[in-house]
Amino acid sequence: MVGLIILAALWLLALAWTALTTLHVIALRPDQVASRIERLSRLWPLTGAVPLALLTIALAGWRS
């Protein structure tokens, strides 16, 4: 049960990080967007969809 709570908390943190990153890119001036996306793309495996996907799979596996 504790593991499930930890996984759920990590999933929520990853979701929040994804939302904040997305909002930050949206708030940029058009001339800044390309460079920001390029910098984020280097970190992409550590941000956004990858942790959300892995944690979702872990949560689904935990429940079954």
NORDA-V226710 format. One record per residue. N is the residue number from 1. PSI is psi in degrees with one decimal (NA if undefined). Layout:
n psi
N PSI
N PSI
This chain:
n psi
1 -40.7
2 -39.3
3 -38.8
4 -40.4
5 -41.5
6 -44.6
7 -41.6
8 -40.6
9 -42.5
10 -39.1
11 -43.6
12 -38.5
13 -42.5
14 -39.4
15 -43.4
16 -41.8
17 -42.8
18 -44.8
19 -45.0
20 -40.8
21 -43.2
22 -46.1
23 -36.2
24 -42.2
25 -39.1
26 -35.1
27 -9.3
28 156.6
29 152.5
30 -34.7
31 -13.0
32 -17.3
33 -46.8
34 -45.6
35 -36.8
36 -43.5
37 -38.1
38 -43.8
39 -41.3
40 -32.5
41 -27.7
42 -29.0
43 0.6
44 -40.5
45 -22.5
46 -8.0
47 164.5
48 -126.3
49 -32.5
50 -53.1
51 -36.7
52 -43.6
53 -46.3
54 -42.5
55 -34.7
56 -42.4
57 -42.6
58 -43.2
59 -40.9
60 -40.6
61 -35.0
62 -37.9
63 -23.5
64 NA
